Amino acid sequence: MAEKHFYEQKEFTEKYLLPYFQSYIPDFHKLNVLEIGCAEGGLLDILGSIGIDALGIELSPERIQIALDKNPNLNIIHGDITDENLPARIGKEFDFIIMREVIEHVNNKYAAFDNIDRLLKPGGYLYISFPPKYSPFAGHQQIAQSFLKYLPYIHLLPTNILKKIARHLSENENYVDEIKLHYSTGMAINKFKNHCLIKNFIPVKKELFLFRPIYGYRYGIPKIKFPDLPLVREIFTFGYEVLLRKSN
């Protein structure tokens, strides 16, 4: 499964992320890049192959090892984006920071945005994508073994009811706790915008999706955009993607 993730990350980077970055970021190939939550390192692998200076931060030692097994030349450090000492450990600022499908797992978002602000140069770019907290599958219920993986919004059910259902379907005993954890740390679009406003991160390009671009590579489902309608976007949008620039 981990190897599958590595190659999925590479394909998604080559076919979607690189064209996106090259379209909206001037002189993208000249930037030094930080990826927060680099996982198995597929994106870093592609960036390195085209000569881009890139560093990855990853919380999971197991995923770092998988990345280095695939490419020993990757530059990855073990770290937590909420650690106040992380910027000092890294010791430099970046032109471009990528944080894809990570912010929704971070508990202390104020600390995360503080560190992103410290690590990003004035005028630098920030790319973030995430499933909104109240969206259909924000609980990551697709990790289920039963048909629960196909049911939207079950992370919004009361815990006691959800545990009874999961027990009846012989789900893993930690299943409910895990999807409730994802829900508790989730990021709503309005709150995300407030964090960006506080740090003077100005939107350059933003998209909302009914079906996210990654679904095309993961499930063969074409991306479908969703209108930016207040309240409605929080409930029906499967994914939010935004490129921001830090004010000078």
MOTA-V468804 format. One record per residue. N is the residue number from 1. SS is DSSP state (~ for helix, > for strand, _ for the rest). PHI is phi as a letter, one per 20 degrees, with the letter a starting at -180 (NA if undefined). NEAR is the number of other ideal C-beta (glycine too) atoms within 12 Angstrom. Layout:
[[N	SS	PHI	NEAR] [N	SS	PHI	NEAR]]
//
This chain:
[[1	_	NA	13] [2	~	f	21] [3	~	f	17] [4	~	f	17] [5	~	f	27] [6	~	g	30] [7	~	f	23] [8	~	f	29] [9	~	f	40] [10	~	f	30] [11	~	f	23] [12	~	f	31] [13	~	f	39] [14	~	f	23] [15	~	e	19] [16	~	c	31] [17	~	f	36] [18	~	g	27] [19	~	g	16] [20	~	f	27] [21	~	f	36] [22	~	f	22] [23	~	f	14] [24	~	d	24] [25	_	d	30] [26	_	f	16] [27	_	l	14] [28	~	g	27] [29	~	f	20] [30	~	e	16] [31	_	e	31] [32	_	e	28] [33	>	c	43] [34	>	c	43] [35	>	d	46] [36	>	e	45] [37	_	m	39] [38	_	f	46] [39	_	l	40] [40	_	e	35] [41	_	n	42] [42	~	f	39] [43	~	f	47] [44	~	f	42] [45	~	f	36] [46	~	f	34] [47	~	f	37] [48	~	f	28] [49	~	f	20] [50	_	d	21] [51	_	n	14] [52	_	e	32] [53	_	f	21] [54	>	c	38] [55	>	c	35] [56	>	d	42] [57	>	d	42] [58	>	b	32] [59	_	e	26] [60	_	e	24] [61	~	g	14] [62	~	f	17] [63	~	f	30] [64	~	f	29] [65	~	f	21] [66	~	f	29] [67	~	f	39] [68	~	f	25] [69	~	f	19] [70	~	f	29] [71	_	b	28] [72	_	f	15] [73	_	e	16] [74	_	f	34] [75	_	d	27] [76	>	c	37] [77	>	d	26] [78	>	e	22] [79	_	a	30] [80	_	d	25] [81	_	f	41] [82	_	e	27] [83	_	f	24] [84	_	f	17] [85	_	e	15] [86	~	f	27] [87	~	g	28] [88	~	f	13] [89	~	f	19] [90	~	f	27] [91	_	m	13] [92	_	b	19] [93	_	d	24] [94	>	c	36] [95	>	f	32] [96	>	b	43] [97	>	c	46] [98	>	d	48] [99	>	b	43] [100	>	d	38] [101	_	l	37] [102	_	c	33] [103	~	g	41] [104	~	f	37] [105	~	e	33] [106	_	e	34] [107	_	f	19] [108	_	e	18] [109	~	f	31] [110	~	f	20] [111	~	f	22] [112	~	f	39] [113	~	f	35] [114	~	f	22] [115	~	f	34] [116	~	g	43] [117	~	f	28] [118	~	f	29] [119	~	e	38] [120	>	e	39] [121	>	f	24] [122	>	g	19] [123	>	n	22] [124	>	f	34] [125	>	d	37] [126	>	c	47] [127	>	d	45] [128	>	c	44] [129	>	c	38] [130	>	a	39] [131	_	e	46] [132	_	g	39] [133	_	g	33] [134	_	d	29] [135	_	f	37] [136	_	g	29] [137	_	c	36] [138	_	f	38] [139	_	e	39] [140	_	l	29] [141	~	f	35] [142	~	f	27] [143	~	f	24] [144	_	f	27] [145	_	e	16] [146	_	e	20] [147	~	f	16] [148	~	g	32] [149	~	f	21] [150	~	e	15] [151	_	e	22] [152	_	f	22] [153	_	m	22] [154	~	f	35] [155	~	f	38] [156	~	e	26] [157	_	f	22] [158	_	g	14] [159	~	g	22] [160	~	f	12] [161	~	f	16] [162	~	f	29] [163	~	f	24] [164	~	f	14] [165	~	f	24] [166	~	f	34] [167	~	f	17] [168	~	f	13] [169	_	e	21] [170	_	m	14] [171	_	f	26] [172	_	g	19] [173	_	f	12] [174	_	e	14] [175	~	g	31] [176	~	f	32] [177	~	f	20] [178	~	f	27] [179	~	f	35] [180	~	f	27] [181	~	f	22] [182	~	g	31] [183	~	f	32] [184	~	f	20] [185	~	e	28] [186	_	g	33] [187	_	d	38] [188	_	e	28] [189	~	f	40] [190	~	f	19] [191	~	f	24] [192	~	g	38] [193	~	f	26] [194	~	f	16] [195	~	f	31] [196	~	f	32] [197	~	f	16] [198	~	f	17] [199	_	e	30] [200	_	l	21] [201	>	e	32] [202	>	e	22] [203	>	f	26] [204	>	d	27] [205	>	b	21] [206	>	c	28] [207	>	b	31] [208	>	d	34] [209	>	c	33] [210	>	f	28] [211	>	d	27] [212	_	f	34] [213	_	g	32] [214	~	f	31] [215	~	f	23] [216	~	f	20] [217	~	e	26] [218	~	e	21] [219	_	c	17] [220	_	m	10] [221	_	d	17] [222	_	f	15] [223	_	f	26] [224	>	c	19] [225	>	f	20] [226	_	c	27] [227	_	f	15] [228	_	e	23] [229	_	d	13] [230	_	g	14] [231	_	m	15] [232	~	g	17] [233	~	f	30] [234	~	f	29] [235	~	e	24] [236	~	d	28] [237	_	f	37] [238	_	e	36] [239	>	b	37] [240	>	c	43] [241	>	c	39] [242	>	b	35] [243	>	d	33] [244	>	c	36] [245	>	c	28] [246	>	f	29] [247	_	f	21] [248	_	f	10]]
//
